[in-house]
Amino acid sequence: MFTRRIWVVVAVAGLVLVGLTIGCGPKPPCPVAPEVVKQSQAETAKVESDLAEATAERQRLEKELSEKQARLSELRGKPDELKKKLEALKRGSGR
């Protein structure tokens, strides 16, 4: 029983060592031409640049939205005051 365990351990260790020494073999050559790789890298750089611009625009718009929402919540509490301002504007425009 004990010798059987030893043989199993030795066999597993041997297979691991053989796998490590042989490895997976050499890498196959890349089927994509270098020009295609360079072109893809250029396109990727353009897309990343567009993404950075879009992210900056989004942040600007989110800031503007939060400012307008704050102004809206401020004005929601003053309907009577706003009606008075509206009436004054209507009188001033000749209506």
Secondary structure in CASP SS format (residue, H / E / C, confidence):
PFRMAT SS
TARGET T0000
AUTHOR 0000-0000-0000
METHOD secondary structure of the structure
MODEL  1
M C 1.00
F H 1.00
T H 1.00
R H 1.00
R H 1.00
I H 1.00
W H 1.00
V H 1.00
V H 1.00
V H 1.00
A H 1.00
V H 1.00
A H 1.00
G H 1.00
L H 1.00
V H 1.00
L H 1.00
V H 1.00
G H 1.00
L H 1.00
T H 1.00
I H 1.00
G C 1.00
C C 1.00
G C 1.00
P C 1.00
K C 1.00
P C 1.00
P C 1.00
C C 1.00
P C 1.00
V C 1.00
A C 1.00
P H 1.00
E H 1.00
V H 1.00
V H 1.00
K H 1.00
Q H 1.00
S H 1.00
Q H 1.00
A H 1.00
E H 1.00
T H 1.00
A H 1.00
K H 1.00
V H 1.00
E H 1.00
S H 1.00
D H 1.00
L H 1.00
A H 1.00
E H 1.00
A H 1.00
T H 1.00
A H 1.00
E H 1.00
R H 1.00
Q H 1.00
R H 1.00
L H 1.00
E H 1.00
K H 1.00
E H 1.00
L H 1.00
S H 1.00
E H 1.00
K H 1.00
Q H 1.00
A H 1.00
R H 1.00
L H 1.00
S H 1.00
E H 1.00
L H 1.00
R H 1.00
G C 1.00
K C 1.00
P H 1.00
D H 1.00
E H 1.00
L H 1.00
K H 1.00
K H 1.00
K H 1.00
L H 1.00
E H 1.00
A H 1.00
L H 1.00
K H 1.00
R H 1.00
G H 1.00
S C 1.00
G C 1.00
R C 1.00
END
